[in-house]
Amino acid sequence: MKRKETDILNRFYKDCGMELFKLRTEHKLNLIKLSHKTLIPAAKLDLIERGECREPWTLCKLVAFYGKLIHIKLTE
């Protein structure tokens, strides 16, 4: 991938992680409770919220747990 594409992808994961962190705090869940409910290890949840986990299926599973959709808008 080109440098610009990599930067865009990194920004996407960081933004998703921040939104997932906000959702977790709105629902008053800590990482351990969320881990038990979603069956995703707490360490992986932490990486997702930091934007460092690059596993799309894990990200989709967590987004589905909250009942949210991901809208991607492409701009030039």
PQR file with spaces between the fields and no chain letter, atoms N, CA, C, O and H, PARSE charges and radii, in Angstrom:
ATOM       1  N    MET     1       0.828   -1.183    0.000 -0.4000 1.5000
ATOM       2  CA   MET     1       0.000    0.000    0.000 -0.0000 2.0000
ATOM       3  C    MET     1       0.871    1.245    0.000  0.5500 1.7000
ATOM       4  O    MET     1       1.999    1.245    0.494 -0.5500 1.4000
ATOM       5  N    LYS     2       0.324    2.283   -0.558 -0.4000 1.5000
ATOM       6  CA   LYS     2       1.034    3.550   -0.551 -0.0000 2.0000
ATOM       7  C    LYS     2       0.973    4.162    0.839  0.5500 1.7000
ATOM       8  O    LYS     2       0.162    3.763    1.675 -0.5500 1.4000
ATOM       9  H    LYS     2      -0.592    2.283   -0.959  0.4000 1.0000
ATOM      10  N    ARG     3       1.822    5.114    1.066 -0.4000 1.5000
ATOM      11  CA   ARG     3       1.908    5.775    2.380 -0.0000 2.0000
ATOM      12  C    ARG     3       0.588    6.457    2.749  0.5500 1.7000
ATOM      13  O    ARG     3       0.147    6.368    3.895 -0.5500 1.4000
ATOM      14  H    ARG     3       2.481    5.438    0.387  0.4000 1.0000
ATOM      15  N    LYS     4      -0.044    7.136    1.789 -0.4000 1.5000
ATOM      16  CA   LYS     4      -1.295    7.846    2.059 -0.0000 2.0000
ATOM      17  C    LYS     4      -2.403    6.862    2.436  0.5500 1.7000
ATOM      18  O    LYS     4      -3.169    7.119    3.365 -0.5500 1.4000
ATOM      19  H    LYS     4       0.314    7.208    0.858  0.4000 1.0000
ATOM      20  N    GLU     5      -2.491    5.736    1.719 -0.4000 1.5000
ATOM      21  CA   GLU     5      -3.504    4.726    2.017 -0.0000 2.0000
ATOM      22  C    GLU     5      -3.296    4.135    3.408  0.5500 1.7000
ATOM      23  O    GLU     5      -4.262    3.884    4.128 -0.5500 1.4000
ATOM      24  H    GLU     5      -1.869    5.528    0.964  0.4000 1.0000
ATOM      25  N    THR     6      -2.059    3.917    3.781 -0.4000 1.5000
ATOM      26  CA   THR     6      -1.744    3.388    5.104 -0.0000 2.0000
ATOM      27  C    THR     6      -2.153    4.373    6.190  0.5500 1.7000
ATOM      28  O    THR     6      -2.703    3.974    7.217 -0.5500 1.4000
ATOM      29  H    THR     6      -1.274    4.121    3.196  0.4000 1.0000
ATOM      30  N    ASP     7      -1.890    5.653    5.970 -0.4000 1.5000
ATOM      31  CA   ASP     7      -2.281    6.674    6.943 -0.0000 2.0000
ATOM      32  C    ASP     7      -3.794    6.742    7.109  0.5500 1.7000
ATOM      33  O    ASP     7      -4.294    6.900    8.222 -0.5500 1.4000
ATOM      34  H    ASP     7      -1.444    5.977    5.136  0.4000 1.0000
ATOM      35  N    ILE     8      -4.520    6.622    6.002 -0.4000 1.5000
ATOM      36  CA   ILE     8      -5.984    6.649    6.059 -0.0000 2.0000
ATOM      37  C    ILE     8      -6.501    5.444    6.829  0.5500 1.7000
ATOM      38  O    ILE     8      -7.405    5.577    7.654 -0.5500 1.4000
ATOM      39  H    ILE     8      -4.114    6.494    5.097  0.4000 1.0000
ATOM      40  N    LEU     9      -5.939    4.274    6.568 -0.4000 1.5000
ATOM      41  CA   LEU     9      -6.364    3.067    7.270 -0.0000 2.0000
ATOM      42  C    LEU     9      -6.055    3.160    8.762  0.5500 1.7000
ATOM      43  O    LEU     9      -6.879    2.769    9.588 -0.5500 1.4000
ATOM      44  H    LEU     9      -5.205    4.167    5.897  0.4000 1.0000
ATOM      45  N    ASN    10      -4.887    3.671    9.112 -0.4000 1.5000
ATOM      46  CA   ASN    10      -4.535    3.854   10.522 -0.0000 2.0000
ATOM      47  C    ASN    10      -5.494    4.820   11.204  0.5500 1.7000
ATOM      48  O    ASN    10      -5.912    4.580   12.336 -0.5500 1.4000
ATOM      49  H    ASN    10      -4.218    3.989    8.440  0.4000 1.0000
ATOM      50  N    ARG    11      -5.844    5.901   10.532 -0.4000 1.5000
ATOM      51  CA   ARG    11      -6.784    6.883   11.095 -0.0000 2.0000
ATOM      52  C    ARG    11      -8.162    6.243   11.300  0.5500 1.7000
ATOM      53  O    ARG    11      -8.836    6.521   12.292 -0.5500 1.4000
ATOM      54  H    ARG    11      -5.505    6.096    9.611  0.4000 1.0000
ATOM      55  N    PHE    12      -8.579    5.384   10.359 -0.4000 1.5000
ATOM      56  CA   PHE    12      -9.862    4.688   10.478 -0.0000 2.0000
ATOM      57  C    PHE    12      -9.892    3.822   11.734  0.5500 1.7000
ATOM      58  O    PHE    12     -10.860    3.863   12.492 -0.5500 1.4000
ATOM      59  H    PHE    12      -8.032    5.158    9.554  0.4000 1.0000
ATOM      60  N    TYR    13      -8.831    3.036   11.959 -0.4000 1.5000
ATOM      61  CA   TYR    13      -8.792    2.174   13.141 -0.0000 2.0000
ATOM      62  C    TYR    13      -8.747    2.992   14.430  0.5500 1.7000
ATOM      63  O    TYR    13      -9.360    2.605   15.425 -0.5500 1.4000
ATOM      64  H    TYR    13      -8.044    3.003   11.343  0.4000 1.0000
ATOM      65  N    LYS    14      -8.030    4.116   14.426 -0.4000 1.5000
ATOM      66  CA   LYS    14      -7.976    4.984   15.612 -0.0000 2.0000
ATOM      67  C    LYS    14      -9.354    5.573   15.904  0.5500 1.7000
ATOM      68  O    LYS    14      -9.785    5.599   17.057 -0.5500 1.4000
ATOM      69  H    LYS    14      -7.532    4.430   13.618  0.4000 1.0000
ATOM      70  N    ASP    15     -10.050    6.047   14.865 -0.4000 1.5000
ATOM      71  CA   ASP    15     -11.378    6.633   15.046 -0.0000 2.0000
ATOM      72  C    ASP    15     -12.381    5.596   15.530  0.5500 1.7000
ATOM      73  O    ASP    15     -13.193    5.879   16.411 -0.5500 1.4000
ATOM      74  H    ASP    15      -9.700    6.026   13.928  0.4000 1.0000
ATOM      75  N    CYS    16     -12.329    4.388   14.955 -0.4000 1.5000
ATOM      76  CA   CYS    16     -13.225    3.312   15.410 -0.0000 2.0000
ATOM      77  C    CYS    16     -12.960    2.974   16.868  0.5500 1.7000
ATOM      78  O    CYS    16     -13.894    2.794   17.649 -0.5500 1.4000
ATOM      79  H    CYS    16     -11.669    4.159   14.240  0.4000 1.0000
ATOM      80  N    GLY    17     -11.708    2.890   17.227 -0.4000 1.5000
ATOM      81  CA   GLY    17     -11.352    2.582   18.606 -0.0000 2.0000
ATOM      82  C    GLY    17     -11.867    3.618   19.579  0.5500 1.7000
ATOM      83  O    GLY    17     -12.354    3.270   20.655 -0.5500 1.4000
ATOM      84  H    GLY    17     -10.949    3.036   16.593  0.4000 1.0000
ATOM      85  N    MET    18     -11.766    4.887   19.220 -0.4000 1.5000
ATOM      86  CA   MET    18     -12.251    5.958   20.090 -0.0000 2.0000
ATOM      87  C    MET    18     -13.766    5.880   20.251  0.5500 1.7000
ATOM      88  O    MET    18     -14.283    6.052   21.355 -0.5500 1.4000
ATOM      89  H    MET    18     -11.370    5.170   18.346  0.4000 1.0000
ATOM      90  N    GLU    19     -14.476    5.622   19.158 -0.4000 1.5000
ATOM      91  CA   GLU    19     -15.934    5.511   19.236 -0.0000 2.0000
ATOM      92  C    GLU    19     -16.352    4.298   20.063  0.5500 1.7000
ATOM      93  O    GLU    19     -17.322    4.369   20.817 -0.5500 1.4000
ATOM      94  H    GLU    19     -14.056    5.482   18.261  0.4000 1.0000
ATOM      95  N    LEU    20     -15.633    3.192   19.930 -0.4000 1.5000
ATOM      96  CA   LEU    20     -15.951    2.005   20.724 -0.0000 2.0000
ATOM      97  C    LEU    20     -15.676    2.249   22.203  0.5500 1.7000
ATOM      98  O    LEU    20     -16.410    1.753   23.058 -0.5500 1.4000
ATOM      99  H    LEU    20     -14.845    3.134   19.317  0.4000 1.0000
ATOM     100  N    PHE    21     -14.636    3.002   22.510 -0.4000 1.5000
ATOM     101  CA   PHE    21     -14.362    3.370   23.901 -0.0000 2.0000
ATOM     102  C    PHE    21     -15.505    4.214   24.463  0.5500 1.7000
ATOM     103  O    PHE    21     -15.941    3.994   25.593 -0.5500 1.4000
ATOM     104  H    PHE    21     -14.041    3.405   21.815  0.4000 1.0000
ATOM     105  N    LYS    22     -15.990    5.174   23.681 -0.4000 1.5000
ATOM     106  CA   LYS    22     -17.109    6.014   24.124 -0.0000 2.0000
ATOM     107  C    LYS    22     -18.357    5.172   24.372  0.5500 1.7000
ATOM     108  O    LYS    22     -19.067    5.387   25.354 -0.5500 1.4000
ATOM     109  H    LYS    22     -15.636    5.353   22.763  0.4000 1.0000
ATOM     110  N    LEU    23     -18.626    4.207   23.478 -0.4000 1.5000
ATOM     111  CA   LEU    23     -19.792    3.336   23.667 -0.0000 2.0000
ATOM     112  C    LEU    23     -19.657    2.504   24.935  0.5500 1.7000
ATOM     113  O    LEU    23     -20.627    2.320   25.670 -0.5500 1.4000
ATOM     114  H    LEU    23     -18.049    4.033   22.680  0.4000 1.0000
ATOM     115  N    ARG    24     -18.453    2.001   25.190 -0.4000 1.5000
ATOM     116  CA   ARG    24     -18.244    1.187   26.393 -0.0000 2.0000
ATOM     117  C    ARG    24     -18.476    2.006   27.649  0.5500 1.7000
ATOM     118  O    ARG    24     -19.078    1.515   28.604 -0.5500 1.4000
ATOM     119  H    ARG    24     -17.664    2.150   24.594  0.4000 1.0000
ATOM     120  N    THR    25     -18.010    3.239   27.665 -0.4000 1.5000
ATOM     121  CA   THR    25     -18.208    4.069   28.854 -0.0000 2.0000
ATOM     122  C    THR    25     -19.659    4.509   28.995  0.5500 1.7000
ATOM     123  O    THR    25     -20.143    4.664   30.116 -0.5500 1.4000
ATOM     124  H    THR    25     -17.521    3.638   26.889  0.4000 1.0000
ATOM     125  N    GLU    26     -20.368    4.714   27.879 -0.4000 1.5000
ATOM     126  CA   GLU    26     -21.792    5.055   27.951 -0.0000 2.0000
ATOM     127  C    GLU    26     -22.599    3.913   28.555  0.5500 1.7000
ATOM     128  O    GLU    26     -23.550    4.148   29.301 -0.5500 1.4000
ATOM     129  H    GLU    26     -19.974    4.588   26.969  0.4000 1.0000
ATOM     130  N    HIS    27     -22.223    2.679   28.233 -0.4000 1.5000
ATOM     131  CA   HIS    27     -22.922    1.506   28.757 -0.0000 2.0000
ATOM     132  C    HIS    27     -22.394    1.085   30.126  0.5500 1.7000
ATOM     133  O    HIS    27     -22.851    0.094   30.693 -0.5500 1.4000
ATOM     134  H    HIS    27     -21.451    2.489   27.626  0.4000 1.0000
ATOM     135  N    LYS    28     -21.434    1.837   30.652 -0.4000 1.5000
ATOM     136  CA   LYS    28     -20.844    1.599   31.974 -0.0000 2.0000
ATOM     137  C    LYS    28     -20.290    0.183   32.115  0.5500 1.7000
ATOM     138  O    LYS    28     -20.538   -0.509   33.102 -0.5500 1.4000
ATOM     139  H    LYS    28     -21.062    2.642   30.190  0.4000 1.0000
ATOM     140  N    LEU    29     -19.537   -0.222   31.104 -0.4000 1.5000
ATOM     141  CA   LEU    29     -18.893   -1.529   31.118 -0.0000 2.0000
ATOM     142  C    LEU    29     -17.389   -1.343   31.276  0.5500 1.7000
ATOM     143  O    LEU    29     -16.808   -0.423   30.700 -0.5500 1.4000
ATOM     144  H    LEU    29     -19.336    0.340   30.302  0.4000 1.0000
ATOM     145  N    ASN    30     -16.767   -2.209   32.049 -0.4000 1.5000
ATOM     146  CA   ASN    30     -15.306   -2.205   32.064 -0.0000 2.0000
ATOM     147  C    ASN    30     -14.827   -3.292   31.101  0.5500 1.7000
ATOM     148  O    ASN    30     -15.639   -4.044   30.563 -0.5500 1.4000
ATOM     149  H    ASN    30     -17.239   -2.957   32.517  0.4000 1.0000
ATOM     150  N    LEU    31     -13.539   -3.376   30.887 -0.4000 1.5000
ATOM     151  CA   LEU    31     -13.011   -4.332   29.907 -0.0000 2.0000
ATOM     152  C    LEU    31     -13.324   -5.777   30.275  0.5500 1.7000
ATOM     153  O    LEU    31     -13.580   -6.598   29.394 -0.5500 1.4000
ATOM     154  H    LEU    31     -12.879   -2.765   31.324  0.4000 1.0000
ATOM     155  N    ILE    32     -13.308   -6.096   31.565 -0.4000 1.5000
ATOM     156  CA   ILE    32     -13.557   -7.479   31.994 -0.0000 2.0000
ATOM     157  C    ILE    32     -15.003   -7.880   31.706  0.5500 1.7000
ATOM     158  O    ILE    32     -15.248   -8.958   31.166 -0.5500 1.4000
ATOM     159  H    ILE    32     -13.100   -5.430   32.281  0.4000 1.0000
ATOM     160  N    LYS    33     -15.965   -7.019   32.063 -0.4000 1.5000
ATOM     161  CA   LYS    33     -17.379   -7.328   31.803 -0.0000 2.0000
ATOM     162  C    LYS    33     -17.647   -7.447   30.310  0.5500 1.7000
ATOM     163  O    LYS    33     -18.350   -8.355   29.868 -0.5500 1.4000
ATOM     164  H    LYS    33     -15.766   -6.143   32.502  0.4000 1.0000
ATOM     165  N    LEU    34     -17.084   -6.525   29.539 -0.4000 1.5000
ATOM     166  CA   LEU    34     -17.276   -6.565   28.096 -0.0000 2.0000
ATOM     167  C    LEU    34     -16.646   -7.820   27.500  0.5500 1.7000
ATOM     168  O    LEU    34     -17.192   -8.411   26.569 -0.5500 1.4000
ATOM     169  H    LEU    34     -16.514   -5.787   29.899  0.4000 1.0000
ATOM     170  N    SER    35     -15.518   -8.217   28.030 -0.4000 1.5000
ATOM     171  CA   SER    35     -14.853   -9.425   27.563 -0.0000 2.0000
ATOM     172  C    SER    35     -15.723  -10.655   27.804  0.5500 1.7000
ATOM     173  O    SER    35     -15.814  -11.527   26.940 -0.5500 1.4000
ATOM     174  H    SER    35     -15.075   -7.736   28.787  0.4000 1.0000
ATOM     175  N    HIS    36     -16.359  -10.731   28.964 -0.4000 1.5000
ATOM     176  CA   HIS    36     -17.231  -11.868   29.263 -0.0000 2.0000
ATOM     177  C    HIS    36     -18.465  -11.880   28.366  0.5500 1.7000
ATOM     178  O    HIS    36     -18.920  -12.948   27.956 -0.5500 1.4000
ATOM     179  H    HIS    36     -16.285  -10.022   29.666  0.4000 1.0000
ATOM     180  N    LYS    37     -19.008  -10.714   28.058 -0.4000 1.5000
ATOM     181  CA   LYS    37     -20.222  -10.645   27.243 -0.0000 2.0000
ATOM     182  C    LYS    37     -19.959  -10.922   25.767  0.5500 1.7000
ATOM     183  O    LYS    37     -20.796  -11.527   25.096 -0.5500 1.4000
ATOM     184  H    LYS    37     -18.638   -9.846   28.391  0.4000 1.0000
ATOM     185  N    THR    38     -18.811  -10.490   25.254 -0.4000 1.5000
ATOM     186  CA   THR    38     -18.524  -10.647   23.827 -0.0000 2.0000
ATOM     187  C    THR    38     -17.641  -11.846   23.513  0.5500 1.7000
ATOM     188  O    THR    38     -17.493  -12.215   22.348 -0.5500 1.4000
ATOM     189  H    THR    38     -18.132   -9.999   25.799  0.4000 1.0000
ATOM     190  N    LEU    39     -17.057  -12.453   24.528 -0.4000 1.5000
ATOM     191  CA   LEU    39     -16.125  -13.571   24.367 -0.0000 2.0000
ATOM     192  C    LEU    39     -14.878  -13.172   23.568  0.5500 1.7000
ATOM     193  O    LEU    39     -14.273  -13.998   22.883 -0.5500 1.4000
ATOM     194  H    LEU    39     -17.178  -12.153   25.474  0.4000 1.0000
ATOM     195  N    ILE    40     -14.511  -11.901   23.668 -0.4000 1.5000
ATOM     196  CA   ILE    40     -13.272  -11.396   23.080 -0.0000 2.0000
ATOM     197  C    ILE    40     -12.324  -11.125   24.242  0.5500 1.7000
ATOM     198  O    ILE    40     -12.726  -10.470   25.204 -0.5500 1.4000
ATOM     199  H    ILE    40     -15.002  -11.230   24.224  0.4000 1.0000
ATOM     200  N    PRO    41     -11.083  -11.602   24.190 -0.5600 1.5000
ATOM     201  CA   PRO    41     -10.156  -11.366   25.307  0.2800 2.0000
ATOM     202  C    PRO    41      -9.993   -9.873   25.621  0.5500 1.7000
ATOM     203  O    PRO    41      -9.999   -9.032   24.722 -0.5500 1.4000
ATOM     204  N    ALA    42      -9.849   -9.565   26.906 -0.4000 1.5000
ATOM     205  CA   ALA    42      -9.740   -8.170   27.348 -0.0000 2.0000
ATOM     206  C    ALA    42      -8.532   -7.478   26.720  0.5500 1.7000
ATOM     207  O    ALA    42      -8.601   -6.293   26.393 -0.5500 1.4000
ATOM     208  H    ALA    42      -9.844  -10.248   27.637  0.4000 1.0000
ATOM     209  N    ALA    43      -7.440   -8.195   26.549 -0.4000 1.5000
ATOM     210  CA   ALA    43      -6.248   -7.588   25.936 -0.0000 2.0000
ATOM     211  C    ALA    43      -6.533   -7.162   24.499  0.5500 1.7000
ATOM     212  O    ALA    43      -6.077   -6.106   24.059 -0.5500 1.4000
ATOM     213  H    ALA    43      -7.384   -9.157   26.815  0.4000 1.0000
ATOM     214  N    LYS    44      -7.286   -7.982   23.771 -0.4000 1.5000
ATOM     215  CA   LYS    44      -7.619   -7.644   22.390 -0.0000 2.0000
ATOM     216  C    LYS    44      -8.590   -6.463   22.345  0.5500 1.7000
ATOM     217  O    LYS    44      -8.493   -5.613   21.460 -0.5500 1.4000
ATOM     218  H    LYS    44      -7.656   -8.839   24.129  0.4000 1.0000
ATOM     219  N    LEU    45      -9.534   -6.408   23.306 -0.4000 1.5000
ATOM     220  CA   LEU    45     -10.445   -5.264   23.388 -0.0000 2.0000
ATOM     221  C    LEU    45      -9.667   -3.972   23.622  0.5500 1.7000
ATOM     222  O    LEU    45      -9.972   -2.934   23.035 -0.5500 1.4000
ATOM     223  H    LEU    45      -9.612   -7.098   24.025  0.4000 1.0000
ATOM     224  N    ASP    46      -8.668   -4.052   24.480 -0.4000 1.5000
ATOM     225  CA   ASP    46      -7.840   -2.883   24.759 -0.0000 2.0000
ATOM     226  C    ASP    46      -7.103   -2.425   23.500  0.5500 1.7000
ATOM     227  O    ASP    46      -7.024   -1.229   23.221 -0.5500 1.4000
ATOM     228  H    ASP    46      -8.420   -4.896   24.957  0.4000 1.0000
ATOM     229  N    LEU    47      -6.569   -3.377   22.746 -0.4000 1.5000
ATOM     230  CA   LEU    47      -5.876   -3.031   21.502 -0.0000 2.0000
ATOM     231  C    LEU    47      -6.832   -2.414   20.481  0.5500 1.7000
ATOM     232  O    LEU    47      -6.460   -1.484   19.766 -0.5500 1.4000
ATOM     233  H    LEU    47      -6.633   -4.349   22.973  0.4000 1.0000
ATOM     234  N    ILE    48      -8.061   -2.929   20.410 -0.4000 1.5000
ATOM     235  CA   ILE    48      -9.049   -2.378   19.479 -0.0000 2.0000
ATOM     236  C    ILE    48      -9.353   -0.931   19.838  0.5500 1.7000
ATOM     237  O    ILE    48      -9.408   -0.069   18.961 -0.5500 1.4000
ATOM     238  H    ILE    48      -8.363   -3.685   20.991  0.4000 1.0000
ATOM     239  N    GLU    49      -9.550   -0.662   21.125 -0.4000 1.5000
ATOM     240  CA   GLU    49      -9.882    0.697   21.550 -0.0000 2.0000
ATOM     241  C    GLU    49      -8.721    1.665   21.340  0.5500 1.7000
ATOM     242  O    GLU    49      -8.937    2.867   21.187 -0.5500 1.4000
ATOM     243  H    GLU    49      -9.505   -1.362   21.838  0.4000 1.0000
ATOM     244  N    ARG    50      -7.503    1.156   21.333 -0.4000 1.5000
ATOM     245  CA   ARG    50      -6.340    2.013   21.056 -0.0000 2.0000
ATOM     246  C    ARG    50      -6.104    2.188   19.565  0.5500 1.7000
ATOM     247  O    ARG    50      -5.313    3.037   19.156 -0.5500 1.4000
ATOM     248  H    ARG    50      -7.327    0.179   21.458  0.4000 1.0000
ATOM     249  N    GLY    51      -6.786    1.388   18.750 -0.4000 1.5000
ATOM     250  CA   GLY    51      -6.610    1.464   17.306 -0.0000 2.0000
ATOM     251  C    GLY    51      -5.433    0.665   16.813  0.5500 1.7000
ATOM     252  O    GLY    51      -4.948    0.906   15.707 -0.5500 1.4000
ATOM     253  H    GLY    51      -7.429    0.697   19.082  0.4000 1.0000
ATOM     254  N    GLU    52      -4.955   -0.288   17.606 -0.4000 1.5000
ATOM     255  CA   GLU    52      -3.773   -1.062   17.236 -0.0000 2.0000
ATOM     256  C    GLU    52      -4.105   -2.460   16.730  0.5500 1.7000
ATOM     257  O    GLU    52      -3.234   -3.135   16.182 -0.5500 1.4000
ATOM     258  H    GLU    52      -5.349   -0.483   18.504  0.4000 1.0000
ATOM     259  N    CYS    53      -5.337   -2.907   16.901 -0.4000 1.5000
ATOM     260  CA   CYS    53      -5.733   -4.243   16.444 -0.0000 2.0000
ATOM     261  C    CYS    53      -6.217   -4.143   15.003  0.5500 1.7000
ATOM     262  O    CYS    53      -7.087   -3.329   14.694 -0.5500 1.4000
ATOM     263  H    CYS    53      -6.045   -2.359   17.346  0.4000 1.0000
ATOM     264  N    ARG    54      -5.662   -4.958   14.129 -0.4000 1.5000
ATOM     265  CA   ARG    54      -5.998   -4.896   12.711 -0.0000 2.0000
ATOM     266  C    ARG    54      -6.824   -6.099   12.261  0.5500 1.7000
ATOM     267  O    ARG    54      -6.715   -6.526   11.111 -0.5500 1.4000
ATOM     268  H    ARG    54      -4.955   -5.620   14.380  0.4000 1.0000
ATOM     269  N    GLU    55      -7.642   -6.646   13.146 -0.4000 1.5000
ATOM     270  CA   GLU    55      -8.471   -7.796   12.796 -0.0000 2.0000
ATOM     271  C    GLU    55      -9.890   -7.314   12.511  0.5500 1.7000
ATOM     272  O    GLU    55     -10.631   -6.990   13.440 -0.5500 1.4000
ATOM     273  H    GLU    55      -7.730   -6.299   14.080  0.4000 1.0000
ATOM     274  N    PRO    56     -10.277   -7.263   11.236 -0.5600 1.5000
ATOM     275  CA   PRO    56     -11.604   -6.734   10.901  0.2800 2.0000
ATOM     276  C    PRO    56     -12.752   -7.547   11.500  0.5500 1.7000
ATOM     277  O    PRO    56     -13.781   -6.975   11.859 -0.5500 1.4000
ATOM     278  N    TRP    57     -12.596   -8.872   11.617 -0.4000 1.5000
ATOM     279  CA   TRP    57     -13.697   -9.685   12.140 -0.0000 2.0000
ATOM     280  C    TRP    57     -13.936   -9.409   13.614  0.5500 1.7000
ATOM     281  O    TRP    57     -15.083   -9.381   14.059 -0.5500 1.4000
ATOM     282  H    TRP    57     -11.759   -9.336   11.326  0.4000 1.0000
ATOM     283  N    THR    58     -12.891   -9.208   14.362 -0.4000 1.5000
ATOM     284  CA   THR    58     -13.041   -8.884   15.778 -0.0000 2.0000
ATOM     285  C    THR    58     -13.686   -7.515   15.932  0.5500 1.7000
ATOM     286  O    THR    58     -14.545   -7.325   16.793 -0.5500 1.4000
ATOM     287  H    THR    58     -11.959   -9.231   14.001  0.4000 1.0000
ATOM     288  N    LEU    59     -13.281   -6.576   15.114 -0.4000 1.5000
ATOM     289  CA   LEU    59     -13.874   -5.244   15.144 -0.0000 2.0000
ATOM     290  C    LEU    59     -15.361   -5.308   14.800  0.5500 1.7000
ATOM     291  O    LEU    59     -16.177   -4.664   15.459 -0.5500 1.4000
ATOM     292  H    LEU    59     -12.583   -6.731   14.415  0.4000 1.0000
ATOM     293  N    CYS    60     -15.715   -6.079   13.775 -0.4000 1.5000
ATOM     294  CA   CYS    60     -17.120   -6.218   13.375 -0.0000 2.0000
ATOM     295  C    CYS    60     -17.942   -6.898   14.460  0.5500 1.7000
ATOM     296  O    CYS    60     -19.094   -6.528   14.689 -0.5500 1.4000
ATOM     297  H    CYS    60     -15.052   -6.602   13.240  0.4000 1.0000
ATOM     298  N    LYS    61     -17.366   -7.882   15.121 -0.4000 1.5000
ATOM     299  CA   LYS    61     -18.078   -8.573   16.197 -0.0000 2.0000
ATOM     300  C    LYS    61     -18.391   -7.619   17.344  0.5500 1.7000
ATOM     301  O    LYS    61     -19.481   -7.666   17.914 -0.5500 1.4000
ATOM     302  H    LYS    61     -16.431   -8.182   14.934  0.4000 1.0000
ATOM     303  N    LEU    62     -17.448   -6.764   17.679 -0.4000 1.5000
ATOM     304  CA   LEU    62     -17.645   -5.800   18.759 -0.0000 2.0000
ATOM     305  C    LEU    62     -18.664   -4.735   18.365  0.5500 1.7000
ATOM     306  O    LEU    62     -19.494   -4.341   19.185 -0.5500 1.4000
ATOM     307  H    LEU    62     -16.563   -6.726   17.216  0.4000 1.0000
ATOM     308  N    VAL    63     -18.611   -4.271   17.131 -0.4000 1.5000
ATOM     309  CA   VAL    63     -19.582   -3.287   16.649 -0.0000 2.0000
ATOM     310  C    VAL    63     -20.983   -3.897   16.646  0.5500 1.7000
ATOM     311  O    VAL    63     -21.948   -3.224   17.006 -0.5500 1.4000
ATOM     312  H    VAL    63     -17.937   -4.592   16.465  0.4000 1.0000
ATOM     313  N    ALA    64     -21.103   -5.152   16.248 -0.4000 1.5000
ATOM     314  CA   ALA    64     -22.398   -5.831   16.246 -0.0000 2.0000
ATOM     315  C    ALA    64     -22.940   -6.002   17.660  0.5500 1.7000
ATOM     316  O    ALA    64     -24.154   -5.959   17.859 -0.5500 1.4000
ATOM     317  H    ALA    64     -20.319   -5.700   15.956  0.4000 1.0000
ATOM     318  N    PHE    65     -22.070   -6.195   18.643 -0.4000 1.5000
ATOM     319  CA   PHE    65     -22.503   -6.317   20.033 -0.0000 2.0000
ATOM     320  C    PHE    65     -23.248   -5.063   20.476  0.5500 1.7000
ATOM     321  O    PHE    65     -24.245   -5.148   21.193 -0.5500 1.4000
ATOM     322  H    PHE    65     -21.084   -6.230   18.481  0.4000 1.0000
ATOM     323  N    TYR    66     -22.767   -3.903   20.049 -0.4000 1.5000
ATOM     324  CA   TYR    66     -23.415   -2.644   20.408 -0.0000 2.0000
ATOM     325  C    TYR    66     -24.615   -2.335   19.512  0.5500 1.7000
ATOM     326  O    TYR    66     -25.359   -1.392   19.781 -0.5500 1.4000
ATOM     327  H    TYR    66     -21.957   -3.834   19.466  0.4000 1.0000
ATOM     328  N    GLY    67     -24.809   -3.118   18.453 -0.4000 1.5000
ATOM     329  CA   GLY    67     -25.930   -2.891   17.549 -0.0000 2.0000
ATOM     330  C    GLY    67     -25.746   -1.652   16.689  0.5500 1.7000
ATOM     331  O    GLY    67     -26.718   -0.973   16.359 -0.5500 1.4000
ATOM     332  H    GLY    67     -24.205   -3.884   18.234  0.4000 1.0000
ATOM     333  N    LYS    68     -24.522   -1.357   16.331 -0.4000 1.5000
ATOM     334  CA   LYS    68     -24.217   -0.167   15.530 -0.0000 2.0000
ATOM     335  C    LYS    68     -23.798   -0.578   14.126  0.5500 1.7000
ATOM     336  O    LYS    68     -23.480   -1.740   13.873 -0.5500 1.4000
ATOM     337  H    LYS    68     -23.733   -1.909   16.600  0.4000 1.0000
ATOM     338  N    LEU    69     -23.802    0.378   13.232 -0.4000 1.5000
ATOM     339  CA   LEU    69     -23.331    0.182   11.871 -0.0000 2.0000
ATOM     340  C    LEU    69     -22.106    1.053   11.647  0.5500 1.7000
ATOM     341  O    LEU    69     -21.948    2.099   12.277 -0.5500 1.4000
ATOM     342  H    LEU    69     -24.060    1.322   13.438  0.4000 1.0000
ATOM     343  N    ILE    70     -21.249    0.615   10.751 -0.4000 1.5000
ATOM     344  CA   ILE    70     -20.092    1.419   10.373 -0.0000 2.0000
ATOM     345  C    ILE    70     -20.404    2.049    9.022  0.5500 1.7000
ATOM     346  O    ILE    70     -20.633    1.347    8.038 -0.5500 1.4000
ATOM     347  H    ILE    70     -21.377   -0.234   10.239  0.4000 1.0000
ATOM     348  N    HIS    71     -20.411    3.361    8.985 -0.4000 1.5000
ATOM     349  CA   HIS    71     -20.609    4.087    7.733 -0.0000 2.0000
ATOM     350  C    HIS    71     -19.256    4.617    7.290  0.5500 1.7000
ATOM     351  O    HIS    71     -18.582    5.333    8.030 -0.5500 1.4000
ATOM     352  H    HIS    71     -20.224    3.931    9.785  0.4000 1.0000
ATOM     353  N    ILE    72     -18.872    4.258    6.085 -0.4000 1.5000
ATOM     354  CA   ILE    72     -17.593    4.711    5.549 -0.0000 2.0000
ATOM     355  C    ILE    72     -17.883    5.653    4.389  0.5500 1.7000
ATOM     356  O    ILE    72     -18.544    5.278    3.421 -0.5500 1.4000
ATOM     357  H    ILE    72     -19.420    3.676    5.484  0.4000 1.0000
ATOM     358  N    LYS    73     -17.387    6.865    4.497 -0.4000 1.5000
ATOM     359  CA   LYS    73     -17.581    7.865    3.454 -0.0000 2.0000
ATOM     360  C    LYS    73     -16.227    8.137    2.815  0.5500 1.7000
ATOM     361  O    LYS    73     -15.291    8.574    3.485 -0.5500 1.4000
ATOM     362  H    LYS    73     -16.849    7.170    5.283  0.4000 1.0000
ATOM     363  N    LEU    74     -16.133    7.880    1.533 -0.4000 1.5000
ATOM     364  CA   LEU    74     -14.880    8.096    0.819 -0.0000 2.0000
ATOM     365  C    LEU    74     -14.841    9.513    0.273  0.5500 1.7000
ATOM     366  O    LEU    74     -15.768    9.963   -0.399 -0.5500 1.4000
ATOM     367  H    LEU    74     -16.894    7.525    0.989  0.4000 1.0000
ATOM     368  N    THR    75     -13.763   10.198    0.570 -0.4000 1.5000
ATOM     369  CA   THR    75     -13.558   11.544    0.041 -0.0000 2.0000
ATOM     370  C    THR    75     -12.179   11.607   -0.587  0.5500 1.7000
ATOM     371  O    THR    75     -11.303   10.805   -0.263 -0.5500 1.4000
ATOM     372  H    THR    75     -13.010    9.832    1.116  0.4000 1.0000
ATOM     373  N    GLU    76     -11.995   12.536   -1.462 -0.4000 1.5000
ATOM     374  CA   GLU    76     -10.692   12.672   -2.122 -0.0000 2.0000
ATOM     375  C    GLU    76      -9.934   13.842   -1.561  0.5500 1.7000
ATOM     376  O    GLU    76      -8.814   14.117   -1.991 -0.5500 1.4000
ATOM     377  H    GLU    76     -12.707   13.187   -1.725  0.4000 1.0000
